[in-house]
Amino acid sequence: MASGKLFRAVTVVTMFSVITRALSFLFKIYLSRTLGAEVMGLYQIALSMFFLFSALSASGLQTVLSRKTAELRAVGKTENIFTLFSATFLIGSGIATATFLIILLCRPILPDLMSDARSIPLFLLMSPALITTCIYSTVRSWFWGNKQFTYFGITETVEEVLRILFTLLFVSGIVSNISGAYGVALAFTVSDAVVALILLVLYFVKGGRLARPTLAAARSVALPALPLSVMRVFGGLVGTILALMLPARLVASGISVAEATAGVGRIAGMANPLLFAPNALIGSLAVVLIPEMSESRAKQNFSALNRHINGGISFGIVVSGLFFTVYAALGIPLTELLFADTLAGEYLRYAAFTMLLTPINIVLGSALNSIGAEKDSFYSFAFGTVLMLIAFYFLPRYLGLYSVIAANALYQIASIAGNAWFLAKKTKVSFRFPRTLLLVTVIALPAIYFTSLLYGLLRDVHTVLALTVAAPLGAGMYLLLSYVFGLIETDGFRISSVFPRKKSVKRLPTP
């Protein structure tokens, strides 16, 4: 894909991602204020269980489908794509249906799995969405592999809009006997089903069709998907452990069940939406780069692969540094303003540095998956996950909720190290991110101090005024320093190593 088309594709995906995340974030503010941290914690427990089970059918298969679709397009074998799609659809929907039935059969033992039994009805309300989520993910992956990013992005935005509308309908109590957390859970299921139907219609309208799935096609999708699926299941398990083990370990340290559940609600419903904000842009870049990297691998164009990897990581670190600056300085007043909660802001302030590690892990993992090295990606993930689980078990006694920060940092560092080692071994890529990471950190520190100082001078006048002045000026100082030290350029508002112009001689500094 030419640089101009690549830039436009990232812009399209980012636009829909930002809209979706903004809607989700604003709505979580409404729900947190309306339902409270404890109810949000119950919903998060149910949601983490749902993601754990959905990883069995709506994870690795779809990622492999998008990669193979891009590879087949690169070599001109487009007819084989429909056979692969049908095989993926059949395997995924079959696993999802079986998982849903197993959940219903195992209903009596759910109280032993959930740390708070009040979340069980919410999980059961959400469980039918396992099937529609699989359908939804499979069709989106077909659009993804075909680089039809408008349809890939807009359906996620439509789903969020429908989820908000249905939640408002159900939470309001208009529907008899449904309100509160039950309304949020039911809205999740209904909106997912509607979007799955819309995507199926779009698939056939845009030229998609069903073909007879062959055993060879099923194997070509299922075998490389296995390590990815296991990785996603473990990822869902980690999320479940956060929602189940963490409250239990906190209770063991002396706090009440309600306080522990509220703590999980603060992390998942208040701090994490802010921490994940940069992923709207970083994730969009990864979405666009994965088909590009798959095509580069199919064509043996490793110089392009190298450029995309380094450019994507540098871009992500610079973007995350901007948010790191604001959150580290203004975490507490931000959550006080948005959620009327101080504890979430303290967590946000201390966790902000982990955002600098996230884009490195996202791009490295995506690069491994795009070149067919799913097993290597899984090994790195497993190593990081083991360290995370150990931290989850032992650290809450000493760090409380902040143990989540330490556990996440351990996971990120271990996973980055493993992914970088495997990728360098397979592609001989020369990494530039350590220097970029160090430079962004050094630049962010004075910007954080300046932002904090400015807020402190103005907060006695008015808190909102202090935030609206300190945040943009602090971000502006970070961007100015980034420009001075050569991390960003103003030519077309793009980072040159990710979206190079054909005649441009500017590049991100090479370490």
Summary of the structure (lengths in Angstrom):
residues: 511
radius of gyration: 22.6
end to end distance: 27.0
largest distance: 70.2
contacts: 1896
relative contact order: 0.11
helix: 83%
strand: 0%
